[in-house]
Structures are given as C-alpha cells and as structure tokens.
C-alpha cells in the first residue's frame, strides 16, 4: 500500500498565514520627502569681449602703464626678493609730507640770506651786468624750471634745518628755532625760479623779501634779523652800520665735505665777537704795547663786537640740548679761532665770554699762525673774520669764509676782496 506525502504550502501562502503583530513598527523619520524636480536655467548669453570688466573671469588683463610699472612697490613681481624695509620706505615716500609750521619772527633766530649767497648765479649776474635788467629778467623767466646750483651759504642753511629737526623732536611746541629768510633785490618775477629751486632741494624757506632793485637793508630789522649773509660787500656794510650782524660770504676755492648733522660755526675774536679796541692798540703802538695793555686789563671785559649777538643766540639753543642731557651730542658746536697768543692775551678773551654768560666749545689761540690749515681740520659750515687775508687763507683750504667789515682794519684797502657790481643780487 503506498505512502501519502503532504506537500508544504507555497511561500506566498505561508506569508499570508503569519500572525499579525499587535504593535506595528513606527515609520522612519530620517527619510526626506521627495523634492519636485527643478527645470534647468537656460545658459546666459556670452558677454561681448568689448564689454568685459578688467579682472573678470575670462577677460584679458589690460597692459600695465609704464608709469605704474615704475611705481611698483618693492617685494612685488617686479621687485622680488627685496627686503621689507625697502617696501616700507617706498610707501612712506608715497605719503604726503606735512611741512612744519614756521615760528613767529619774534621767537625765532632769523637768518637772512641773499639769493646769490644761497645759490650760484654767476651766469645770470654776467647777463645783468652786460645786457641790463630786461635781458636778465627774460633769461630767468626762460629758465625758471631749471634749479640753481647750490651756493656758498647752502651747506650752512642745510645745517640750520638739521638743528631745527632735532629741536622739534625735543620741543614740539617751542618756536625757538632758526628761521631762514630769502632777502634779495631781485624782481618778483624771478621769484618763481627761486621758489622752484628751493622746492627742488627740499629747503624749508617760507619767507621771501624781493625788493625789485631796491636795497633790502631797510627790511632787515622788520624781519627781526639776527644774521645777514650776502655776496654784496656794500649791502653788508650797510647792515653793519644799522647794528645788524652781517658778513660777506665767499665760495671756497675747493670743495670740502662738512657735517650734515652738526652745525659748526667758527668765529674770530677781535672785531668779530669783541670790539676792535685791542686791534687799535696793535695798529697804533705795536705788539709789545698790546701785550702790556691786555695784561693790565685782563679782568676788564672787552666791548661787544658785531657778531656777539649771534653767538649768544647759538648758545641759547645749545642750552636747550644741554637741559636734556645732550651736551656731548649737541648738534651745534662753536669755535673761537683767534690770532691772539694764549699766554699773553688769551685770558682776557675767555674772561670776556664768561662775563657775558657765553662760551665756545673750543678755543684755538694761534699766536699769529695761519688759520686755514686749522680750519680745514675743523670743517666749519662758516668762518667769520674781519681781515681779508684770513678769509683768503680759509678759502684756499676749502672753508666757506665770511668777511665782517667792522673795525680799524677796514680803513685799509682790501685788494683781495672781490669787486662788487652796484646792483648785484
């Protein structure tokens, strides 16, 4: 008898027969609902090449102008590898420079300088002398964009401005400064070339006096002048007669480098800082009587000379540095360079300065020896003397020398002195 085999139900039927759970699983919450499909945006039309902005994607870079290439800062592709100090200096130079404020004339030490003392104007002066004032003015107008070359007083003026820079750092609110005034009898139209030259060299000269052919001497007191420098001996003599410290300045025969950070001023003694009392005795009675006179009057101060006030003004500024503990670093240094003998007549000179409350940083007694070689070692910006043979000796050694036309020595002819034209600038 055969066996009966019972077949298993299909899988689908088995699933239907499974028992249903009473607690169905909760639906999943991490699935996002389907988002509706967005239609793609149509592509933008291409921008014409002529309308593309510089620097935009796909736009060609415009060529860099030559002027901009010259101003590329250091450290960029045009100047790779330069140190950052150069880059800083470059951007500092781009920043506008603020000029310092001019001091009030009554508070300042005013130095009046003629145009021919500050700049070299030999060619222009030759035209004036040979062709007259109209040709002179026309030449100046035609060349007003060409700066003059520096003259004899130029290094002195630069040194004055260097002192002012340090004074402004120590005393920002003080007006006890040097103030340079350009004093000239040039025509006002020539002033444009003078202004261009001053700006070209970066000088700080804000006050001008251009008198159009008239003598500027009458204006010196109105400008509170402490010292007047000119290449015209006649005008300098007129200033001395008015009681103003003045000297005729001469260019040296050769160039001698001078300090850019320290103002150095050298003075003769008799008839410059002091009166010509002692020189009168020498001329009248000789050296032996002079030595006896100086010994007898050793404790009697000499009368003041024409440049005593200028030394006093320099000493006043020196004390402003001394009060800050900067005696050894003071940017003003003064020298007494005299033909006196130290042992026989030097004491009276030093005691006279002491009685005035003044001093010089160095006192050099030469006992009649030439001054030129010693001045070459000092390298002053200017040396003042009343005798032309000392001025000539200083010039030959490269020193800028200035003649002070004061005292008995001026009664004698000075053949070495340059001949001046009547209306020189």
C-alpha positions as CSV (number, residue, x, y, z in Angstrom):
1,X,0.0,0.0,0.0
2,X,1.7,3.3,-1.0
3,X,2.6,6.2,1.4
4,X,0.8,9.6,1.1
5,X,3.3,12.6,1.2
6,X,1.9,16.0,2.3
7,X,3.3,19.0,0.3
8,X,4.3,22.2,2.0
9,X,2.3,25.3,1.0
10,X,3.9,27.9,-1.3
11,X,6.0,30.8,0.3
12,X,3.4,33.4,-0.6
13,X,0.7,31.4,1.2
14,X,3.0,31.0,4.2
15,X,3.4,34.8,4.4
16,X,-0.3,35.3,4.5
17,X,-0.6,32.8,7.3
18,X,1.9,34.5,9.6
19,X,0.3,36.1,12.6
20,X,0.0,40.0,12.6
21,X,1.8,41.9,15.4
22,X,-0.3,43.9,17.7
23,X,2.3,46.8,17.9
24,X,3.4,47.6,14.4
25,X,6.9,49.4,14.0
26,X,6.7,53.2,13.8
27,X,7.5,54.8,10.4
28,X,11.2,56.0,9.8
29,X,11.7,59.8,10.2
30,X,15.2,60.1,8.6
31,X,13.8,59.9,5.1
32,X,13.2,63.2,3.3
33,X,10.1,63.6,1.2
34,X,10.7,63.6,-2.5
35,X,11.6,67.0,-3.9
36,X,10.0,68.2,-7.1
37,X,12.4,68.3,-9.9
38,X,13.5,71.9,-10.9
39,X,13.8,72.8,-14.5
40,X,17.3,73.8,-15.5
41,X,18.0,77.5,-16.1
42,X,18.8,78.5,-19.7
43,X,22.5,79.4,-20.2
44,X,23.4,83.1,-20.1
45,X,24.5,84.6,-23.4
46,X,28.3,85.3,-23.6
47,X,29.3,88.9,-22.8
48,X,31.0,90.6,-25.7
49,X,34.7,91.0,-25.4
50,X,34.5,94.8,-25.5
51,X,32.1,94.9,-22.5
52,X,34.1,92.6,-20.2
53,X,35.3,94.2,-17.0
54,X,39.0,94.2,-16.3
55,X,39.9,91.4,-13.9
56,X,36.7,89.4,-14.6
57,X,36.9,85.7,-15.4
58,X,37.8,85.2,-19.0
59,X,38.7,88.8,-19.5
60,X,42.2,89.7,-20.8
61,X,44.4,91.6,-18.3
62,X,45.0,95.2,-19.6
63,X,48.6,96.2,-20.1
64,X,50.2,98.0,-17.1
65,X,51.1,101.5,-17.9
66,X,54.8,102.3,-17.9
67,X,54.3,104.9,-15.2
68,X,52.7,102.3,-12.9
69,X,55.5,99.8,-13.5
70,X,58.0,102.4,-12.3
71,X,56.0,102.7,-9.1
72,X,55.6,99.0,-8.3
73,X,56.3,98.5,-4.7
74,X,59.4,96.5,-3.7
75,X,58.6,92.9,-2.9
76,X,56.1,92.6,-5.8
77,X,56.7,90.6,-9.0
78,X,58.7,93.5,-10.4
79,X,61.0,93.6,-7.4
80,X,61.0,90.2,-5.9
81,X,63.5,89.4,-3.2
82,X,63.9,93.0,-1.8
83,X,63.8,93.3,2.0
84,X,60.6,94.6,3.6
85,X,62.5,97.8,4.8
86,X,62.6,98.9,1.2
87,X,58.9,98.3,0.8
88,X,58.1,100.3,3.9
89,X,60.3,103.2,2.7
90,X,58.5,103.1,-0.7
91,X,55.1,103.5,0.9
92,X,56.4,106.1,3.3
93,X,57.6,108.2,0.3
94,X,54.1,108.0,-1.2
95,X,52.5,109.5,1.9
96,X,52.2,113.3,1.7
97,X,54.9,115.1,3.7
98,X,53.5,117.7,6.2
99,X,55.7,120.8,6.4
100,X,56.5,122.1,9.8
101,X,54.9,125.3,11.0
102,X,57.0,128.4,10.7
103,X,57.9,130.1,14.0
104,X,56.8,133.6,14.8
105,X,59.6,136.0,13.9
106,X,59.9,137.5,17.4
107,X,60.6,134.0,18.8
108,X,62.9,132.7,16.1
109,X,66.6,133.2,15.3
110,X,66.3,134.8,11.9
111,X,69.0,134.2,9.3
112,X,68.6,136.4,6.2
113,X,70.4,135.1,3.1
114,X,70.7,136.7,-0.3
115,X,69.9,134.7,-3.4
116,X,73.5,134.9,-4.7
117,X,74.7,133.6,-1.3
118,X,72.3,130.7,-1.3
119,X,72.7,129.8,-5.0
120,X,75.3,130.1,-7.7
121,X,74.2,132.8,-10.1
122,X,77.4,133.8,-11.9
123,X,76.0,133.4,-15.4
124,X,72.8,135.3,-14.5
125,X,74.9,138.1,-12.9
126,X,77.0,138.4,-16.0
127,X,73.9,138.9,-18.2
128,X,72.7,141.5,-15.8
129,X,76.0,143.4,-15.8
130,X,76.5,143.2,-19.6
131,X,72.9,143.3,-21.0
132,X,70.8,145.0,-18.4
133,X,67.9,144.2,-16.2
134,X,65.4,143.4,-19.0
135,X,67.7,140.7,-20.5
136,X,68.3,139.4,-17.0
137,X,64.6,139.0,-16.2
138,X,63.9,137.4,-19.5
139,X,66.7,134.9,-19.1
140,X,65.4,134.0,-15.6
141,X,61.8,133.5,-16.9
142,X,63.1,131.3,-19.8
143,X,65.0,129.1,-17.3
144,X,62.6,129.2,-14.4
145,X,62.2,125.4,-14.3
146,X,66.0,124.9,-14.1
147,X,67.1,124.9,-10.4
148,X,70.1,127.0,-9.5
149,X,73.2,125.2,-8.3
150,X,74.0,125.4,-4.5
151,X,76.0,128.5,-3.4
152,X,78.4,129.2,-0.6
153,X,75.6,129.5,2.1
154,X,73.8,126.4,1.0
155,X,75.6,123.9,3.4
156,X,75.1,126.4,6.3
157,X,71.4,126.6,5.6
158,X,71.1,122.8,5.4
159,X,72.8,122.5,8.8
160,X,70.4,125.1,10.3
161,X,67.5,123.0,9.2
162,X,69.1,119.8,10.6
163,X,69.3,121.5,14.0
164,X,65.6,122.6,13.7
165,X,64.6,119.0,13.1
166,X,66.2,117.8,16.3
167,X,64.7,120.8,18.2
168,X,61.2,120.0,17.0
169,X,61.6,116.4,18.2
170,X,62.7,117.5,21.7
171,X,60.4,120.5,22.0
172,X,57.4,120.0,19.7
173,X,55.6,123.2,20.9
174,X,58.6,125.5,21.0
175,X,59.2,128.3,18.5
176,X,62.9,128.9,19.5
177,X,64.2,127.7,16.1
178,X,66.2,129.0,13.2
179,X,64.1,130.8,10.6
180,X,65.7,131.4,7.1
181,X,64.5,134.4,5.1
182,X,65.5,134.8,1.4
183,X,66.4,138.5,1.2
184,X,67.1,139.7,-2.4
185,X,66.6,142.8,-4.5
186,X,65.6,140.6,-7.4
187,X,62.4,141.3,-9.4
188,X,59.3,139.4,-8.2
189,X,59.1,137.5,-11.5
190,X,62.4,135.9,-10.7
191,X,60.9,134.6,-7.6
192,X,59.3,131.7,-9.4
193,X,62.8,130.2,-10.3
194,X,63.9,130.8,-6.7
195,X,60.9,129.0,-5.3
196,X,61.4,126.1,-7.8
197,X,65.0,125.8,-6.7
198,X,64.1,125.9,-3.0
199,X,61.5,123.2,-3.5
200,X,63.9,121.1,-5.7
201,X,66.4,120.9,-2.9
202,X,63.7,120.4,-0.2
203,X,64.6,123.5,1.8
204,X,62.2,125.0,4.3
205,X,62.2,128.7,3.4
206,X,58.8,130.2,3.6
207,X,59.6,133.9,4.0
208,X,60.9,135.9,1.0
209,X,61.7,139.6,0.6
210,X,62.1,140.6,-3.1
211,X,62.6,144.3,-3.5
212,X,62.7,144.8,-7.3
213,X,66.1,146.6,-7.5
214,X,65.9,148.5,-4.2
215,X,68.2,147.7,-1.3
216,X,66.7,145.2,1.2
217,X,68.7,146.6,4.1
218,X,65.8,148.7,5.4
219,X,63.7,145.5,5.8
220,X,66.2,143.6,7.9
221,X,65.0,145.0,11.2
222,X,61.4,144.4,10.3
223,X,62.2,140.8,9.7
224,X,63.9,140.6,13.2
225,X,67.2,139.6,11.5
226,X,69.9,138.1,13.8
227,X,72.4,137.5,10.9
228,X,72.5,138.7,7.3
229,X,74.7,136.9,4.7
230,X,75.2,138.4,1.3
231,X,77.8,138.3,-1.5
232,X,77.5,142.1,-1.8
233,X,80.0,143.9,0.4
234,X,78.2,147.2,0.1
235,X,74.9,145.8,1.4
236,X,76.8,144.0,4.2
237,X,78.5,147.3,5.3
238,X,75.1,149.0,5.3
239,X,73.7,146.3,7.6
240,X,76.7,146.6,10.0
241,X,76.1,150.4,10.2
242,X,72.4,149.6,11.1
243,X,73.7,147.5,14.0
244,X,72.8,144.1,12.4
245,X,75.2,141.2,12.4
246,X,76.3,140.7,8.8
247,X,79.1,139.3,6.7
248,X,80.1,139.0,3.0
249,X,80.2,135.3,2.2
250,X,82.7,133.7,-0.2
251,X,82.8,130.4,-2.0
252,X,85.8,128.2,-1.2
253,X,88.5,127.5,-3.9
254,X,87.8,123.8,-3.5
255,X,85.0,121.6,-2.1
256,X,85.4,120.3,1.5
257,X,82.9,117.9,2.9
258,X,81.2,119.2,6.1
259,X,78.9,117.5,8.6
260,X,75.2,117.1,7.8
261,X,74.1,116.6,11.4
262,X,76.1,119.1,13.4
263,X,76.2,122.9,12.8
264,X,79.8,124.1,13.2
265,X,80.4,127.9,13.4
266,X,83.9,129.4,13.8
267,X,84.5,133.0,14.9
268,X,87.5,135.2,15.0
269,X,87.7,137.2,18.3
270,X,88.7,140.9,17.9
271,X,86.4,143.0,15.7
272,X,84.0,140.0,15.3
273,X,82.9,138.7,18.7
274,X,84.7,141.6,20.6
275,X,85.2,145.2,19.7
276,X,88.3,146.4,17.8
277,X,89.8,148.0,20.9
278,X,92.8,145.7,21.0
279,X,93.5,145.9,17.3
280,X,93.6,149.7,17.5
281,X,96.4,149.4,20.0
282,X,98.3,147.0,17.8
283,X,98.0,149.3,14.8
284,X,99.0,152.4,16.8
285,X,101.7,151.1,19.1
286,X,102.7,147.6,18.1
287,X,102.5,144.1,19.6
288,X,104.6,144.8,22.7
289,X,102.3,147.6,23.9
290,X,99.3,145.4,23.0
291,X,100.6,142.6,25.3
292,X,101.1,145.1,28.2
293,X,97.7,146.5,27.7
294,X,96.0,143.1,27.7
295,X,97.8,142.0,30.9
296,X,96.8,145.2,32.6
297,X,93.2,144.9,31.6
298,X,92.8,141.1,31.9
299,X,89.8,141.4,34.2
300,X,88.1,144.1,32.3
301,X,85.7,142.6,29.7
302,X,86.1,143.8,26.1
303,X,83.2,145.6,24.5
304,X,81.0,143.5,22.3
305,X,81.6,143.1,18.5
306,X,79.0,142.8,15.7
307,X,78.5,139.0,16.0
308,X,78.3,138.7,19.7
309,X,74.5,138.5,19.5
310,X,74.7,135.7,17.0
311,X,76.9,133.6,19.3
312,X,74.5,134.4,22.1
313,X,71.6,133.1,20.1
314,X,73.6,129.9,19.3
315,X,74.3,129.4,23.0
316,X,70.7,129.8,23.9
317,X,69.8,126.9,21.6
318,X,72.7,124.8,22.8
319,X,71.4,125.0,26.4
320,X,68.1,123.5,25.2
321,X,70.0,120.4,24.3
322,X,72.1,120.5,27.5
323,X,69.0,120.5,29.6
324,X,68.0,117.2,28.0
325,X,71.4,115.7,28.9
326,X,72.7,116.0,25.4
327,X,75.8,118.2,25.8
328,X,78.1,115.7,24.1
329,X,75.5,115.0,21.3
330,X,74.6,118.7,20.8
331,X,74.1,119.4,17.1
332,X,75.6,122.9,17.5
333,X,79.3,123.4,18.0
334,X,81.1,126.7,18.2
335,X,84.8,127.6,17.9
336,X,86.9,130.7,18.8
337,X,89.8,130.8,16.2
338,X,92.0,133.8,17.1
339,X,95.4,135.1,16.2
340,X,95.9,136.0,19.9
341,X,98.5,134.3,22.0
342,X,97.1,132.2,24.8
343,X,99.7,133.1,27.4
344,X,99.9,136.8,26.8
345,X,96.4,137.8,25.7
346,X,94.2,134.7,25.8
347,X,92.9,135.1,29.3
348,X,91.1,138.4,28.6
349,X,89.2,136.9,25.7
350,X,88.0,133.9,27.7
351,X,87.0,136.1,30.7
352,X,85.1,138.4,28.5
353,X,83.0,135.5,27.2
354,X,82.5,134.3,30.7
355,X,81.3,137.7,31.8
356,X,78.7,137.6,29.1
357,X,77.5,134.2,30.2
358,X,78.8,132.7,26.9
359,X,81.2,130.1,25.9
360,X,82.6,128.4,22.8
361,X,83.1,124.6,22.7
362,X,86.6,125.1,21.5
363,X,89.1,128.0,21.8
364,X,92.1,127.9,19.5
365,X,94.9,130.5,20.0
366,X,97.2,130.6,17.0
367,X,99.7,133.3,18.1
368,X,99.7,134.8,14.6
369,X,99.9,131.4,12.7
370,X,97.8,130.9,9.5
371,X,94.2,129.9,10.3
372,X,93.5,128.0,7.0
373,X,95.1,124.6,7.9
374,X,93.4,124.5,11.3
375,X,90.0,125.4,9.8
376,X,90.5,122.5,7.3
377,X,90.6,120.2,10.3
378,X,87.5,121.8,12.0
379,X,85.5,121.9,8.8
380,X,83.0,124.6,9.9
381,X,80.0,125.4,7.8
382,X,81.1,129.1,8.0
383,X,84.0,131.1,9.5
384,X,83.8,134.8,10.4
385,X,86.8,137.1,10.3
386,X,87.3,140.8,9.9
387,X,90.6,140.6,7.9
388,X,90.5,139.6,4.3
389,X,93.9,137.8,4.3
390,X,92.5,135.3,6.9
391,X,89.4,135.0,4.7
392,X,91.5,134.3,1.7
393,X,93.6,131.7,3.6
394,X,90.4,129.9,4.7
395,X,89.0,129.9,1.1
396,X,92.2,128.3,-0.3
397,X,91.9,125.4,2.2
398,X,88.2,124.7,1.3
399,X,86.4,126.6,4.1
400,X,83.4,128.8,3.5
401,X,84.6,132.1,4.9
402,X,82.6,135.3,5.6
403,X,84.2,138.8,5.9
404,X,82.9,141.1,8.7
405,X,83.5,144.7,7.6
406,X,84.0,146.2,11.1
407,X,86.8,148.0,12.9
408,X,90.0,149.7,12.2
409,X,91.2,147.0,9.7
410,X,88.5,148.3,7.2
411,X,90.3,151.6,6.9
412,X,92.9,149.9,4.8
413,X,92.4,148.8,1.2
414,X,91.4,145.1,0.7
415,X,92.8,144.3,-2.8
416,X,91.9,140.6,-2.4
417,X,88.2,141.4,-1.9
418,X,86.1,140.7,-5.0
419,X,84.8,143.7,-6.9
420,X,81.0,144.1,-6.5
421,X,78.6,145.4,-9.0
422,X,76.4,148.3,-7.9
423,X,73.1,146.4,-8.0
424,X,74.2,142.8,-7.5
425,X,71.5,140.5,-6.3
